[in-house]
Amino acid sequence: MLRSYPDIGEPINLDSAAEAVLDCRPAVGILGRRTRRVFAGDYAAIADFGLHVATLCGDHTGALTSGDLAGIDITTFLFKQTVFAGTAASVMGNPLNAVVWLADQLAVSGRQLEANDIVATASCTTILQVWPGQHLAADFGPLGQVECIFA
């Protein structure tokens, strides 16, 4: 965040959120497993992969308009083969809506986002299981790429 948000009396909406955000950067969240047992379905996977282990962040890219941000296509690759594709609009219609929602929830209790806070807005694709030795890359269009090899 560029600054505290929302300021006293400031409306909480996409325009004010876009103005309060310093920068956007691509990132991939790494989730840990509680068990080796395989579960079927998204809800079971979310519960099983409920442990956030790390976040792989790309470079800072500079500000984008809220319209630009919502239109970004995201593609994930394993060994250079496309495995999932999504769009930033899958995050509440626009990732900035996650910032708006969070600011609104904090404001209810008299709190606010602070300058230099980092807000992870959510996933644009589904959960992907990656095994040791695999190369994962995620392309966020104008935001750049994040990639790693799992050991």
ROZATOR-795779 format. One record per residue: residue in one letter; y, z, x of N, C-alpha, C in turn. Coordinates in Angstrom, 2 decimals, decimal comma, padded with zeros to 5 digits. Layout:
ATOM; residu; nv; nw; nu; cav; caw; cau; cv; cw; cu
ATOM; a; Y; Z; X; Y; Z; X; Y; Z; X;
...
END
This chain:
ATOM; residu; nv; nw; nu; cav; caw; cau; cv; cw; cu
ATOM; m; -001,17; 000,00; 000,84; 000,00; 000,00; 000,00; 001,24; 000,00; 000,89;
ATOM; l; 002,22; -000,77; 000,48; 003,49; -000,85; 001,18; 004,31; 000,41; 000,98;
ATOM; r; 004,20; 000,97; -000,23; 005,02; 002,12; -000,62; 004,28; 002,93; -001,67;
ATOM; s; 004,86; 004,07; -002,00; 004,30; 004,85; -003,10; 004,38; 004,03; -004,37;
ATOM; y; 003,35; 004,16; -005,20; 003,30; 003,38; -006,43; 002,58; 004,16; -007,50;
ATOM; p; 003,14; 004,27; -008,67; 004,44; 003,78; -009,11; 005,55; 004,77; -008,76;
ATOM; d; 006,75; 004,25; -008,58; 007,93; 005,10; -008,45; 008,20; 005,74; -009,80;
ATOM; i; 008,99; 006,79; -009,80; 009,34; 007,47; -011,06; 010,00; 006,48; -012,01;
ATOM; g; 009,45; 006,36; -013,20; 009,99; 005,47; -014,23; 009,63; 004,01; -014,06;
ATOM; e; 008,91; 003,67; -013,00; 008,52; 002,27; -012,77; 007,39; 001,86; -013,71;
ATOM; p; 007,50; 000,71; -014,33; 006,38; 000,25; -015,16; 005,18; -000,06; -014,28;
ATOM; i; 003,99; 000,17; -014,82; 002,76; -000,11; -014,10; 002,18; -001,39; -014,67;
ATOM; n; 002,31; -002,48; -013,92; 001,82; -003,78; -014,38; 001,53; -004,67; -013,17;
ATOM; l; 001,05; -005,87; -013,42; 000,69; -006,78; -012,33; 001,86; -007,07; -011,41;
ATOM; d; 003,04; -007,31; -011,96; 004,20; -007,65; -011,13; 004,59; -006,49; -010,22;
ATOM; s; 004,66; -005,28; -010,79; 005,05; -004,14; -009,95; 003,97; -003,81; -008,93;
ATOM; a; 002,70; -003,98; -009,30; 001,60; -003,73; -008,35; 001,67; -004,73; -007,20;
ATOM; a; 001,89; -006,00; -007,51; 001,98; -007,04; -006,47; 003,12; -006,73; -005,51;
ATOM; e; 004,21; -006,19; -006,03; 005,36; -005,86; -005,19; 005,08; -004,65; -004,31;
ATOM; a; 004,21; -003,74; -004,78; 003,92; -002,52; -004,04; 002,82; -002,69; -002,99;
ATOM; v; 002,04; -003,77; -003,09; 000,94; -004,00; -002,15; 001,48; -004,63; -000,88;
ATOM; l; 001,13; -004,05; 000,26; 001,57; -004,56; 001,55; 000,84; -005,83; 001,93;
ATOM; d; -000,48; -005,82; 001,75; -001,29; -006,88; 002,31; -002,64; -006,92; 001,63;
ATOM; c; -003,29; -008,06; 001,71; -004,66; -008,20; 001,24; -005,51; -008,58; 002,44;
ATOM; r; -006,72; -008,06; 002,48; -007,63; -008,46; 003,53; -009,04; -008,57; 002,98;
ATOM; p; -009,79; -009,52; 003,52; -011,17; -009,67; 003,06; -012,01; -008,50; 003,57;
ATOM; a; -013,01; -008,13; 002,78; -013,87; -007,02; 003,19; -015,22; -007,13; 002,51;
ATOM; v; -016,23; -006,58; 003,17; -017,58; -006,50; 002,62; -017,99; -005,04; 002,69;
ATOM; g; -018,40; -004,49; 001,55; -018,88; -003,12; 001,51; -020,36; -003,06; 001,82;
ATOM; i; -020,73; -002,14; 002,68; -022,14; -001,94; 003,04; -022,63; -000,70; 002,30;
ATOM; l; -023,70; -000,90; 001,52; -024,27; 000,19; 000,74; -025,62; 000,58; 001,31;
ATOM; g; -025,89; 001,87; 001,29; -027,17; 002,36; 001,78; -028,14; 002,59; 000,64;
ATOM; r; -029,40; 002,64; 000,98; -030,44; 002,87; -000,04; -030,90; 004,31; 000,02;
ATOM; r; -031,25; 004,84; -001,14; -031,81; 006,17; -001,23; -033,31; 006,16; -001,00;
ATOM; t; -033,95; 005,04; -001,24; -035,40; 004,95; -001,20; -035,82; 003,54; -000,82;
ATOM; r; -037,05; 003,37; -000,39; -037,57; 002,03; -000,08; -038,16; 001,35; -001,32;
ATOM; r; -038,31; 002,12; -002,39; -038,86; 001,58; -003,63; -037,93; 000,49; -004,18;
ATOM; v; -038,49; -000,57; -004,68; -037,72; -001,68; -005,23; -037,50; -001,45; -006,72;
ATOM; f; -036,26; -001,62; -007,17; -035,92; -001,48; -008,58; -035,47; -002,83; -009,11;
ATOM; a; -035,77; -003,10; -010,36; -035,35; -004,36; -010,99; -034,11; -004,12; -011,84;
ATOM; g; -033,21; -005,09; -011,84; -032,02; -005,03; -012,69; -030,80; -004,48; -011,98;
ATOM; d; -029,63; -004,89; -012,48; -028,37; -004,50; -011,85; -028,10; -003,01; -011,92;
ATOM; y; -028,38; -002,36; -013,06; -028,07; -000,93; -013,19; -028,90; -000,10; -012,23;
ATOM; a; -030,17; -000,43; -012,10; -031,02; 000,30; -011,15; -030,55; 000,05; -009,73;
ATOM; a; -030,17; -001,19; -009,43; -029,68; -001,50; -008,08; -028,39; -000,74; -007,79;
ATOM; i; -027,51; -000,64; -008,76; -026,26; 000,10; -008,55; -026,57; 001,56; -008,26;
ATOM; a; -027,48; 002,15; -009,02; -027,85; 003,54; -008,78; -028,54; 003,70; -007,43;
ATOM; d; -029,42; 002,77; -007,09; -030,15; 002,85; -005,82; -029,21; 002,62; -004,64;
ATOM; f; -028,29; 001,70; -004,77; -027,37; 001,38; -003,68; -026,04; 002,12; -003,83;
ATOM; g; -026,08; 003,31; -004,41; -024,86; 004,05; -004,70; -024,22; 004,73; -003,52;
ATOM; l; -024,74; 004,57; -002,33; -024,21; 005,25; -001,15; -023,39; 004,27; -000,31;
ATOM; h; -022,08; 004,43; -000,30; -021,22; 003,57; 000,51; -021,34; 004,02; 001,96;
ATOM; v; -021,74; 003,11; 002,84; -021,97; 003,43; 004,24; -020,80; 002,99; 005,12;
ATOM; a; -020,30; 001,78; 004,89; -019,24; 001,24; 005,74; -018,55; 000,08; 005,02;
ATOM; t; -017,40; -000,28; 005,54; -016,68; -001,45; 005,05; -016,34; -002,33; 006,25;
ATOM; l; -016,75; -003,59; 006,19; -016,41; -004,56; 007,22; -015,14; -005,27; 006,77;
ATOM; c; -014,07; -005,11; 007,53; -012,79; -005,68; 007,12; -012,42; -006,86; 008,01;
ATOM; g; -011,86; -007,88; 007,38; -011,30; -009,01; 008,11; -009,87; -008,71; 008,50;
ATOM; d; -009,22; -009,72; 009,03; -007,84; -009,58; 009,49; -006,88; -009,49; 008,31;
ATOM; h; -005,71; -008,90; 008,59; -004,62; -008,92; 007,60; -004,17; -010,35; 007,42;
ATOM; t; -003,85; -010,72; 006,20; -003,53; -012,11; 005,92; -002,12; -012,33; 005,42;
ATOM; g; -001,41; -011,29; 005,09; -000,09; -011,46; 004,51; -000,18; -011,41; 003,00;
ATOM; a; 000,96; -011,36; 002,39; 001,03; -011,21; 000,94; 000,65; -012,51; 000,23;
ATOM; l; 000,01; -012,37; -000,90; -000,29; -013,48; -001,80; 000,28; -013,13; -003,17;
ATOM; t; 000,62; -014,13; -003,94; 001,06; -013,86; -005,31; -000,14; -013,44; -006,14;
ATOM; s; 000,13; -012,78; -007,25; -000,99; -012,33; -008,09; -001,79; -013,53; -008,60;
ATOM; g; -001,13; -014,64; -008,89; -001,83; -015,85; -009,33; -002,71; -016,43; -008,24;
ATOM; d; -002,21; -016,44; -007,00; -003,00; -016,92; -005,87; -004,24; -016,05; -005,68;
ATOM; l; -004,06; -014,76; -005,78; -005,15; -013,82; -005,54; -006,27; -014,01; -006,57;
ATOM; a; -005,93; -014,15; -007,83; -006,93; -014,30; -008,89; -007,72; -015,59; -008,75;
ATOM; g; -007,14; -016,61; -008,12; -007,79; -017,91; -008,03; -008,67; -018,11; -006,81;
ATOM; i; -008,83; -017,09; -005,99; -009,62; -017,24; -004,77; -011,11; -017,31; -005,07;
ATOM; d; -011,78; -018,31; -004,48; -013,23; -018,42; -004,57; -013,85; -017,68; -003,38;
ATOM; i; -014,93; -016,97; -003,65; -015,64; -016,22; -002,61; -017,07; -016,74; -002,54;
ATOM; t; -017,53; -016,99; -001,33; -018,90; -017,47; -001,13; -019,55; -016,61; -000,05;
ATOM; t; -020,78; -016,15; -000,32; -021,53; -015,40; 000,67; -022,67; -016,26; 001,20;
ATOM; f; -022,95; -016,09; 002,48; -023,95; -016,89; 003,18; -024,89; -015,99; 003,95;
ATOM; l; -026,17; -016,34; 003,96; -027,15; -015,76; 004,88; -027,65; -016,91; 005,73;
ATOM; f; -027,53; -016,77; 007,04; -027,93; -017,83; 007,97; -027,33; -019,18; 007,57;
ATOM; k; -026,05; -019,17; 007,19; -025,28; -020,35; 006,83; -025,74; -021,04; 005,55;
ATOM; q; -026,62; -020,40; 004,79; -027,06; -020,92; 003,49; -026,33; -020,15; 002,40;
ATOM; t; -025,69; -020,84; 001,48; -024,99; -020,19; 000,37; -026,00; -019,41; -000,47;
ATOM; v; -025,70; -018,13; -000,72; -026,58; -017,33; -001,57; -025,88; -016,89; -002,86;
ATOM; f; -024,60; -016,65; -002,81; -023,85; -016,28; -004,00; -022,44; -016,83; -003,90;
ATOM; a; -021,90; -017,18; -005,02; -020,51; -017,59; -005,09; -019,87; -016,87; -006,27;
ATOM; g; -018,62; -016,54; -006,12; -017,90; -015,87; -007,19; -016,43; -016,17; -007,06;
ATOM; t; -015,67; -015,49; -007,84; -014,22; -015,67; -007,81; -013,55; -014,31; -007,90;
ATOM; a; -012,38; -014,21; -007,32; -011,64; -012,95; -007,36; -011,31; -012,55; -008,80;
ATOM; a; -011,23; -013,52; -009,69; -010,95; -013,22; -011,10; -012,07; -012,41; -011,75;
ATOM; s; -013,25; -012,35; -011,13; -014,34; -011,54; -011,68; -014,03; -010,05; -011,59;
ATOM; v; -013,03; -009,68; -010,82; -012,60; -008,29; -010,71; -011,49; -008,06; -011,74;
ATOM; m; -011,87; -007,70; -012,93; -010,93; -007,36; -014,00; -009,92; -008,47; -014,30;
ATOM; g; -010,30; -009,72; -014,05; -009,41; -010,85; -014,30; -008,49; -011,16; -013,13;
ATOM; n; -008,23; -010,15; -012,31; -007,38; -010,27; -011,13; -007,55; -008,97; -010,34;
ATOM; p; -007,84; -009,03; -009,04; -008,01; -007,78; -008,27; -006,83; -006,82; -008,38;
ATOM; l; -005,63; -007,34; -008,60; -004,48; -006,45; -008,77; -004,60; -005,60; -010,02;
ATOM; n; -005,39; -006,03; -011,01; -005,62; -005,19; -012,19; -006,33; -003,90; -011,81;
ATOM; a; -007,13; -003,91; -010,75; -007,77; -002,69; -010,28; -006,72; -001,72; -009,73;
ATOM; v; -005,72; -002,26; -009,05; -004,62; -001,43; -008,54; -003,83; -000,86; -009,71;
ATOM; v; -003,55; -001,70; -010,71; -002,83; -001,26; -011,91; -003,61; -000,14; -012,61;
ATOM; w; -004,92; -000,35; -012,80; -005,75; 000,66; -013,47; -005,72; 001,98; -012,70;
ATOM; l; -005,91; 001,91; -011,36; -005,93; 003,12; -010,55; -004,58; 003,84; -010,61;
ATOM; a; -003,49; 003,09; -010,47; -002,16; 003,70; -010,53; -001,93; 004,37; -011,88;
ATOM; d; -002,38; 003,73; -012,94; -002,23; 004,29; -014,28; -003,03; 005,58; -014,42;
ATOM; q; -004,27; 005,60; -013,93; -005,09; 006,80; -014,00; -004,49; 007,94; -013,18;
ATOM; l; -003,95; 007,63; -012,01; -003,31; 008,66; -011,20; -002,05; 009,19; -011,87;
ATOM; a; -001,27; 008,30; -012,48; -000,01; 008,70; -013,12; -000,25; 009,69; -014,25;
ATOM; v; -001,38; 009,57; -014,94; -001,71; 010,49; -016,03; -001,73; 011,93; -015,52;
ATOM; s; -002,16; 012,12; -014,28; -002,21; 013,48; -013,71; -001,04; 013,75; -012,77;
ATOM; g; 000,03; 012,95; -012,87; 001,22; 013,18; -012,07; 001,09; 012,79; -010,61;
ATOM; r; 000,12; 011,94; -010,31; -000,10; 011,51; -008,92; 000,23; 010,03; -008,79;
ATOM; q; 000,21; 009,53; -007,55; 000,49; 008,13; -007,32; -000,21; 007,66; -006,05;
ATOM; l; -000,33; 006,36; -005,91; -000,78; 005,79; -004,65; 000,32; 005,99; -003,64;
ATOM; e; -000,06; 006,20; -002,39; 000,92; 006,46; -001,34; 000,97; 005,30; -000,35;
ATOM; a; 002,09; 005,20; 000,35; 002,22; 004,18; 001,39; 001,06; 004,31; 002,36;
ATOM; n; 000,50; 003,20; 002,77; -000,64; 003,10; 003,70; -001,98; 003,43; 003,07;
ATOM; d; -002,03; 003,76; 001,79; -003,32; 003,90; 001,11; -004,01; 002,54; 001,10;
ATOM; i; -005,32; 002,56; 001,19; -006,13; 001,34; 001,10; -006,88; 001,40; -000,22;
ATOM; v; -006,77; 000,34; -001,00; -007,45; 000,28; -002,30; -008,50; -000,83; -002,23;
ATOM; a; -009,76; -000,46; -002,36; -010,85; -001,44; -002,46; -010,99; -001,78; -003,94;
ATOM; t; -010,79; -003,04; -004,28; -010,67; -003,40; -005,69; -011,99; -003,61; -006,42;
ATOM; a; -013,05; -003,98; -005,73; -014,37; -004,17; -006,34; -015,03; -005,39; -005,74;
ATOM; s; -016,23; -005,68; -006,18; -016,98; -006,80; -005,64; -016,76; -008,05; -006,48;
ATOM; c; -016,64; -009,16; -005,78; -016,48; -010,47; -006,45; -017,82; -011,16; -006,62;
ATOM; t; -018,87; -010,64; -006,01; -020,21; -011,21; -006,15; -021,18; -010,06; -006,42;
ATOM; t; -022,42; -010,39; -006,63; -023,43; -009,38; -006,89; -023,89; -008,72; -005,59;
ATOM; i; -024,67; -007,67; -005,72; -025,23; -006,99; -004,55; -026,25; -007,93; -003,89;
ATOM; l; -026,22; -007,97; -002,57; -027,12; -008,82; -001,80; -027,87; -007,95; -000,79;
ATOM; q; -029,19; -008,03; -000,81; -029,98; -007,27; 000,16; -030,05; -008,05; 001,46;
ATOM; v; -029,71; -007,36; 002,56; -029,71; -007,97; 003,88; -030,65; -007,15; 004,76;
ATOM; w; -031,47; -007,86; 005,52; -032,46; -007,23; 006,39; -032,01; -007,29; 007,84;
ATOM; p; -032,56; -006,40; 008,69; -032,23; -006,46; 010,12; -032,49; -007,85; 010,68;
ATOM; g; -031,57; -008,31; 011,52; -031,68; -009,62; 012,14; -031,00; -010,73; 011,36;
ATOM; q; -030,60; -010,45; 010,12; -029,95; -011,49; 009,32; -028,45; -011,56; 009,61;
ATOM; h; -027,93; -012,78; 009,52; -026,51; -013,04; 009,70; -025,88; -013,21; 008,33;
ATOM; l; -024,91; -012,37; 008,01; -024,21; -012,42; 006,74; -022,77; -012,86; 006,99;
ATOM; a; -022,29; -013,77; 006,18; -020,88; -014,17; 006,22; -020,37; -014,24; 004,79;
ATOM; a; -019,12; -013,88; 004,61; -018,46; -014,01; 003,32; -017,14; -014,72; 003,54;
ATOM; d; -016,95; -015,81; 002,82; -015,74; -016,62; 002,94; -014,84; -016,33; 001,74;
ATOM; f; -013,64; -015,85; 002,02; -012,67; -015,50; 000,99; -011,52; -016,50; 000,94;
ATOM; g; -011,80; -017,77; 001,25; -010,78; -018,81; 001,18; -009,58; -018,48; 002,04;
ATOM; p; -008,37; -018,43; 001,45; -007,17; -018,19; 002,23; -007,08; -016,80; 002,86;
ATOM; l; -007,93; -015,87; 002,41; -007,93; -014,54; 003,02; -008,74; -014,51; 004,32;
ATOM; g; -009,61; -015,50; 004,53; -010,41; -015,54; 005,75; -011,86; -015,20; 005,51;
ATOM; q; -012,57; -014,94; 006,61; -013,99; -014,63; 006,54; -014,30; -013,28; 007,16;
ATOM; v; -015,43; -012,72; 006,74; -015,99; -011,52; 007,35; -017,44; -011,88; 007,63;
ATOM; e; -017,91; -011,56; 008,84; -019,31; -011,83; 009,14; -019,87; -010,82; 010,13;
ATOM; c; -021,19; -010,67; 010,10; -021,86; -009,76; 011,02; -023,35; -010,10; 011,07;
ATOM; i; -024,00; -009,61; 012,10; -025,45; -009,67; 012,22; -025,95; -008,25; 012,12;
ATOM; f; -026,89; -008,03; 011,21; -027,41; -006,69; 011,00; -028,50; -006,40; 012,01;
ATOM; a; -028,43; -005,23; 012,61; -029,41; -004,83; 013,63; -030,40; -003,85; 013,04;
END
